[in-house]
């Protein structure tokens, strides 16, 4: 075989390989991904019993609502994580919640949502265009039920493993035409005054004079937060050693998104501390949103190991919420997702060591997402319905009327309390 022919043959083979890879990823051809051993899930503590949490009948009064959102988490992500953690012998904590529903996720004008439109639907009760936060397609701004609860004297918290200014947490406390306006979102986050804010993204809160800043102005939002009564923390040991009686905390544990590895706090540690702060001497109840942000990112990367890790980390935060709710008896816990990412399907295997999956895409899908509920009024969450209906149900249970509600008129505390 002469040298020229060999070179041409090699080039042709390389072209075929590259073309096949392009078709697989960009044209969304299915491809298999053998799940390797996940060495870092020893943190996961499955329930010692398979017993389902009971349907609560002791109290129908809801004082607190904890909403946990697994970004990108469809039913297959839940199933895969459970199979890897213990095969068919265990269920995740969220799977043991007694009430289930199914949510549709489409935004305004599309079949497939992004996290901004989904967060707006879940928090504000309206459909909007992808990329938009807290306002409708015409730019009319709407309150989130969390903001209304805060105005009337309740307490609110947001926890995420992304940057605090990322789409899902931002959907509960900001109103901008584009999710990319993270500097403006950071300002609105602090001005909204939510009692607990735990995530990454410190760079959007630092003045431009700081070398770690990503702001274009001299606003020092951390200093502004301190002047507004916040305690500021940025390390895991500060979270663990927070002074008893602290009632307003800003925790930014990374300059960018969190790594979800030590020495940063885990999502379950952040959830536990947020619940502790929000429930302390609180007569008016609290709302807490906890997002497992990086289930979605693992889905975009079609990274099976990280999908499993992130889903199990998220489930430990679910356990923290359920532990509190079981003792409190007046707390409703809801677990759902904004959308599914990856088109994930478990396609084979006979044990947790030889699972196989297939992916349909590296983007979001139009798949329905699960909803799990526990606590008083949980039975109101059965059925198949849209994210906007979920928002309406939460608002009603929290005693918030005239929802969805535009921001054209600012309600006062007395008006909301009367509802």
QUILIN-V592660 format. One record per pair of residues at least 12 apart in sequence whose ideal C-beta (glycine too) atoms are under 6 Angstrom apart, sorted by the first residue. I is the first residue (numbers start at 1). J is the second residue. Records with the same first field share a line. If there is no record, write none. Layout:
I=J  J
//
This chain:
28=360  361
30=358
32=356  358
33=304  357
34=356
35=304  355
38=305  308
41=312
44=85  312
46=85  86  90
52=96  98
53=96  97  98  374
55=98
56=375  376
58=329
59=329  330  376
60=376
61=330
62=332  376  377  397
63=285  330
64=285  286  331
65=287  332
66=288  321  333
67=289  334
68=290  318  335
69=168  291  338
70=292  295  314  337
71=168  291  293  295  296  338
72=295  296  299  341
73=295  337
74=340  367  369
75=370
76=344  345
77=307  311  344
80=346
81=308  311  312
83=352  355
84=308  352
87=352
92=315
93=315  318  319
94=315  318  335  372
97=372  374
99=373  378  379  381  382
100=372
101=371  381  382  383
102=368  384
103=336  369  371  387
104=368  386
105=118  339
107=127  130
108=127  128  129  137
111=366
112=364  366
113=339
114=130
115=167  168  338
116=131  132  133  167  179
117=130
118=338  339  387
119=167  168  171
120=133  134  171
121=387  388
122=387  390  391
123=144  171  172
124=142  144  404
125=388  391  392  403  404
126=142  404
131=178  179
133=170  171  174  176  179
134=174  175
135=175
140=406
141=175  407
142=404  406
143=405  407
144=172
145=394  395  400
146=172  287
148=400
149=287  398
151=416
152=413  416  417
153=284  413
154=284  285
155=195  278  282  286
156=194  195  287
157=195  196  274  278  288
158=194  197  289
159=198  270  271  274  290
160=199  291  293
161=258  260  267  293  294
162=257  293
163=200  201  257
164=197  199  201
165=182  185  186  201  204
167=179
168=291
170=185
172=289
173=189  192  194
174=188
182=204
183=204  215
186=204  205  221
190=221  224  225
195=248
196=249  274  277  278
197=250
198=251  270
200=253  254  256  257  258
202=252  255
203=255
205=221  222
207=220
212=255
225=250
229=248
230=248  250
231=246  249
232=250
233=251
234=252  253
236=263  265
239=265  273
246=277
249=277
260=294
267=313  317
268=316  317  320
271=290  317  320
272=320
274=288
275=324
290=317
292=310  314
294=310
295=310  311
296=341
298=310
299=341  342
300=341  362
302=342  359  362
304=357
318=335
321=333
325=375
331=375
332=375  376  377
333=374  375
334=373
335=372
336=371
337=369
339=364
340=365  367  369
341=364
342=359
343=359  360  361  365
344=357
345=358
377=397
380=393
399=419
401=419
//
